Amino acid sequence: MARHEFGEVEAAALGQAYISGDALFELGIKYSTGGSKPADLVSAHKWFNLAALRGKSDAIRHRREIAAELSEAEISAAQKAARDWLARH
């Protein structure tokens, strides 16, 4: 599974004082589909998890679907990344 960054999308979202559930959800979509790059389901899970915490109910379903494709170690890594992100923001 590829690990990559969506620089301009993340920078736009992360440059905001408060990042909405909608913006975090969009990052989850970007990472889960990959666009012109391979999908990164671990990062997608992280962003959907954060979007769910910000009240985006659709993110729960997407996170669950992605979790079905990940190993326990990958889910653990995604959850840790979400916790780390929350600690920094």
QUIRAQUI-V339504 format. One line per field, one symbol per residue. phi: phi as a letter, one per 30 degrees, with the letter a starting at -180 (. if undefined). Layout:
phi: ???
This chain:
phi: .dcacceddddddddddbcdeddddddededdciidcddbddddeedddddddcjdddddddddddedccdeddddddddddddddddb
